[in-house]
Amino acid sequence: MLLAYCYSAGMVAADCMYSVLGELTRRFAESDVAMMLTLLNAVGLQLRSADPAAMKDFVMAVHSRAAAAGPGGLSKRAEIMLELVVDIKNNRARDVKASRSAASAAAAAAAGGDKSKPAVAQNVGGGRGGAAAVLQPGLLKWLKASGVDDVTLANISWAKLVQPNKKGMWWHPAATDAAAGLLPGLLAEHMHSSGAAAAAAAAAADGDDEYEGGSGGAGAGTGASAAQLLQLAAGMRMTTDARRAAFVAIMGSEDCAEACEKLLRLPLKGDQSREVVRVLVECCLQESRYNPYYGHLAARLAAVSKSHKVTLQYCIWDQWKEVAGCAPRRLLCLAGLVAHLLGSFVLPLSVVKPIDFDACATWTSKETFLWRHTLQQLLTSFASDADAESAFSRLAQQQALGGLCKALGLFLKLRVGPWLVAQADAGVLRQQCLDSCLLRLARGEKVLLSSTAAVLAG
């Protein structure tokens, strides 16, 4: 029951609980069945809600183990536990009084009918069967406000938890071993991370600012140890513990889902959390070409944390201020990242408001280069023509940004459209891509220039 209440309080994650149940299922002794009955009575429905796939695997394993025992090979307590497992699988709460009566009967049967041994019933708590240890919402809110998430044991198996002679920050998911094999369900949904940024970091350490390398496979962590990653971090001037930890988490992960999980578990306090996004952006800009891994990772972070989303916006603004000193390779990576975030609606199009498109005639060649490529990649990154029109419409509806709407619309019409045609004539842009870009550009330009805000600003 102590473990069940720790889970309800958020101190132990569901993966650890399933690991305990798996170990008990493997042994399946009478004492193990009793512990399984207690855990399932206490938090079974919670575990089902947290990870239905893992609960399905557990149910199959229990039934397989019970079948191996054969007819008549199960105790009364095991039969009660199997009934509870079926109820939890079907999302049915058992009657608590019935559960207590059944548990008492099982305890009496275990005592062998010896009257000299008092029958001890299983304590299943005071709620409904399968959710007896679920805490009240007010208490859960207080625990969350108290920072219980900071001490949660996540991505740790029961075997690792009871392993003797553990060293280092073994409880930390972003420790050097990165909880290998203990991240169920964290598969790559979009693009895998690349080893190119690690190589770029090595090149940066050697002073080679114009590193050229191919995009790798799964991630820097697949071929680089923690010590090697720390060396690369030093080459990229990751001088603080927070920056180094974020770098190892980003570059040492197999995919963006795993990297996000590690980054969110880093024990960073206050302003240190801002380093996560700064390191992410810097790693992205060190690539030889834009890698979508960083865009998907940034999108995940922004989706789960408003703080990360705000920091991401300010980081991009800071990079726009440094265009004059950037190499074209770095500008292309920045254009790809910004286009990805805008095209997937992670950031609104109004994020470009610090840019004075009215003054584009006086821009440097690097500024023009950056914004032409940013808008070209933005036009191609939208999932559909309707998404493209929706993004421009949202900007056009903001009355306070009428000047931006007009200036951006004219920039698309006079600076981006003709340039796209020239790119296609030179063979840089395929005709199909050109047609799609021009169609979306025309719709965006029309929406921006015909908006009430733009008309009032004009």
N, C-alpha and C positions, 0 to 999 in steps of 0.2 A: 504493500500500500504506500510505503514511503516513496518508492520509485514512481508509482502512479501519480501521486500528488506532485512530485517534482516535474513530471511531464505536464500535468495540468497547469502548473505555475509557469511553464515556459523555460524551466532550467535544463530540461533534457529534450532533445529533438525526437521526432517520430522515427528517424532512421535508427537511432540507438535502441528505441523500444522494440522495433521489429527485429533488431539484431538479438535482443534478449529472448524474444519469443521464438526466434529461429533456433537458438541454442537449446531452449527448453524442449522444443519439438524434437530436436535431434536425439536428446537423451530419453525423454518420455517416461521417466520414472514416476512413481506415485507422487513424490514430493514436487516434481516438476509440473505435473498436471495440476496439482493444488495451486502452485504459483501462477500458472497460466490462467486458471479459473479466476483467481483474484484480480490479476491484471486486466483480463477481458471484461470482468464485471465492472471494474473501476473506470477504464478509459477505452474500452473496445470501440464504441461508436466514434469517439474522437479520433482514434487511429484510422478508422475506416474513412473518415472525412479528410484526414490529412494526406493519406496516400492510398487510394482505392486499389491501385495496381499491386502494391505491396501486400495489402490485406488479401487480395485474391490469391497471390502466391502462398501466403501463410495458410489460408484455408485449404488449398490443394495439398500442401505439405502435411497438415494435420490429418486430413482424411487418408492420405497415403500411409501415414504412420499408423493410424487406427486400423486400416485394412490389413496391414502387415501383422497386427496382433491377432487377427483371426476371430472367429465367432467365440464368444464367451471369454475372450482374452482381455476385455476391458473392464475396469473397475466401475463402480457406480459413479464415482467422481468424474472419471473420464467420459462417461456417457453424458453426464450433465454438462461438461465442458464442450462436448461436440454439439449439443443442442444450442448452447450459447453462441458457439461459432456460427452456426447456421442462422441464428437470429440476427447477429451482427452483420453477416454477409447480406442479409435481406433488409438491413437497416430497421430492424424491429427492436424496440426496447422491451426487456423482460420485466415482469412484475417483481418488485424487490422482495416482497414477502414470500413469494413462491421461491425465489432464488435462495433466500435465507433458509427456508424449510428444506429445500433440496440439499443445500450445503450441509445442514445439520444431519440429514439422513446419510449423506456421504461420509461425514465424519464419524458417525456411529458405526457405519459399515466398516470403515477403516479400523475402528477399534475392535472389530471382531465380535461385537455383542457382549464384550466383557464389561459387566456392570461396575467393576472396580475401577474402570478407566472412564472418566467423564467424557462425553462427546463434546468436542469443541467445534463450533460452527465457524465457517469462514466469514470474516467481516467484509461485507461488500459495500459498506458505506450507506449513505442516507438518501441517495438519489435513485434514479431508475436503473435497472439492470443494464450493464453495458456502458453506463455513464455515471457511475456512482461517485466518482472522484472529480467530476467537473466542477470547477470553482464558479462562484457567482460573478456576473459581469463587472460589478463594482470592484471586487477584489482583483480581478484580472487587469482592470484599468489602472488600479493603484500599483500593481506589480510592474506593469509596462512603464508607468511614469517613474518608477524607482530604478529603472535601468536593468531589468532582468535580462533583456536581450543581450547585454554586454557579457553575461556570464553563461549563456546558453551553451551546452555541449552539443554541437552540431557536427554532422559528417564524421562521427566517431562510432565505431562498432563496439559492442560489448566486450569482444575479445581484446580490443586495444585498451579499453577502459580498465580491465582487470589485469592487464599485462604487467608483470613486475619489472623493476629497474628501468622505468621509462626515463628518457633524457630530453632535455630541451623543452620547448613549448609544445608538448605532445598533444595538449587539448586544443591547440590553435589550428584551424583548418588551413591557414596559409603558412604553416610551418614548412620547413624545408622539404619534408616528404609529401606535403600537399594532400594528405589523406587519400593517397592513391587507391583507387578501387572502392572508395567509400562515398561516392557521390551518385547514388542511383537516380536515373532519369535525366541527368544533366548531359544531354546529347547536343551536338551542334545542329542548330536549326537553320542557320544561314551559311555564313562563310567561316572556315576555320582560320585560326591565327597563322601567321606566317613566321618563318625563321628569318626573313629578310631584315626585320628591324633589329634583330640581334646582331646580324652581320653588319648592318648600318652602324650600330653602336660600336662594334669593334673597329670599323673604319673611322668613326669619329674619334676613337681613342688614339688612332694612328695619325690623326690630323687630315684624313681624306674626306673633304667635304662633298666630293662629287661621286660618292660610292654608287656603283651600279650593280644590282644583283637581282636574281629572279625571285619570284614569290615561292615560298616553301610550302610544306604540307601542313602538318598538324599544329605545330607551335614550337617556340624556342625551347620550351621545357622538355620536349621529347628527346632532345639530344644534348641539352646543356644542364649541368648540375647547378645546385644553388650557388656554389662558389664561383662558377663561370659567369652566372647571371649577375652576381655581385660585382665581378670585375667589369662586366659590360656597363653596369649601372655607374660605376666610378668613372668610366670613360665618357659617359653622358652627363657627368657632373651632378649625379644624384647624391648630394652631400649630406642629406638628413636621413635619419632612420625611417621616417614616414615615406619619403620618396623612394628609398631603396626597397622597402616592403611592397609598395605599390608596383614598382617596376618588376620585381620577382613574381608577383601575383599575375601581372598582365602577360609577361613574356614566358612564364613558366607553366601556362595553362594549355590544355588541349583544345579548348574552344571558348567562345565568348560567354557561354553559360557558366562554365567552371570559373572563368576569370571574374565574372560578376559576383559569384558566390564568395570567392576568396576576398575580393576587395571590400565587400559589405561586412565581412567578418573581421577586418583589420581593427585592432583596438586603438583607433585614433580619436583624439579628443579635440574639441574646439576647432581652431583654424587648421589643424593638421589634416582634417578630412578634405580640405580643398586641394591638397597635394595629389589626391587620386586622379582628379580630372586633368590637372596640369601635366602630370606624368603621362597620362593617356594621350593627350594632344601632342606632347613632345615626341612620344614613340611613333605616333602616326606620321608626323612631319619628317621623321628620320628615314622613312621608307624610300626606296628608289622610285616607287610609284604608289598611288593610293591603294590601300588594302581595306576592303569593306569590313574586315574583322573589327577594326577600331570604331567604325560607324555603328555597327550592331552593338558593340560593347557600350559605347556612349549612350545609345538609345535605351539599353537595359538600365543603366545607372540612372538616367534621367527619369525613367518611368517609376522607379522605386524610391527616389529621393528628390524632393524639390530643391534641397540644398545643392545637390550635384547638378541639377538642371540650370540653376542660376549661375553656378561657378562655370559651367560649360559655356554659357552665353558670354560671360566676362572674359573667359580665356580666348574665345574667338575674336572678340573686340580687340583684345591686346595684340593678337597676331595681325589683325588688319592694320594696326598702327606701325608695324615693323616691316611692311611690304618692301620698302626701299632697300633693306639689307638682306633680303631673302633670295636664295638661288631659285631658278625656275622650277627645279624638281620639288622644292619645298612648297612653292606656290601651288603647283598642281595637286599635291597631297592635301593642302589646305582647301583648295577648291572642291576636291572630291568629298572631303569630310563635311564641309558646309552644305554642299548639294545633297548629300545623303541625309543629313539631319533635317533640312528643309523639306526635301521630297517625301520623307516618311512622317512628316508633321510632328517630329520631336520638338523642333523649335518653330515658331511662327515666322512668316516672311517679314514681319515687321522688325525682326532682329537686325535687318540691314539699315535701320534708320540713322545710324551714325555716319553712313556714307553719303557724301554730297554728289549725287549723280548729275546735278545741274552743272557742276564744274568739270565734267568728264573731258571737255576740250583741253583743259590744262593739266590733265593727269600725266604721270610718267608712263613709260611703256610697260613697266611692271604692274602698275595699277590697272591699266587697260587689259593686260594679259590675264591678270587674276580674275577680273569680273566677267570677261568674256567666257573664260573656261568655267567659272562657277555657274553662270547662268545656262551655259550649254549643258553641263552635267545635270543641273537642276531640271531642265526640260526633259532630259532622257530618264531621270530617276523616278519620275512619277509613275505610279502603277497603271494609271489610265489617263485619258484626256480629261475625264470628269474631275479627277483629283487635281490635275494641273489648274483647271479653271477654278476649282474650289479654293485652292491656295491663294490665287490672285484676288478672288472675290472677297476673301476674309480681310485681306489688306485694304481693299477698296472701300470696305464698309466702315473703316475707322476714320471718322471725320477729322481728327487731329493730325492725320498723316496725309492730308491732301497734296502737300508739296512733294512728298516722297512718291506718291502714286503717279503724279504727273511726270516727275523726273525719271523714274524707273521705266515708265511706259515709253517715253521718248528714247531712253537709252536702248531699250529692247528694239525699238523700230529703226533707229539710225545707226547704232553701233554693233548690235549683236546680229540682227537679221542679215545684213549685207555680208558680214564676216562669215556667217555660217555658209552662205552660198559660195563664197570664195574658197572656203575649206573643202567643200564638196567638189568644186571645179579642180582643185589641186589634188584630189584623190585622197585627202585626209579623212573625209567624212563620207560614209556610204549614202547612196541616194535614199534608201529607205529610212535611215536615221534622220537625214535632212528633212524629208517630208514630214516626219512626225514632229521634229523640233519646230519647223516653221508653222505647222498647224497650231501647236500649243502656244507658240510665241504670239501668233496673230490673235488668238483668243485672250491671252493674258494682256496683251497691249490694248485690246479693245475694252476689256473690263476696267483696266486701270485708268485709261484716258477718258472714258465715258462716265466714270464714277462721279457722284455728286461732290465728293471731297476734292477731286482733281479739278472739276469745273469751278468750284468756289476758290480754289487756290490759284487758278489761272486768271 
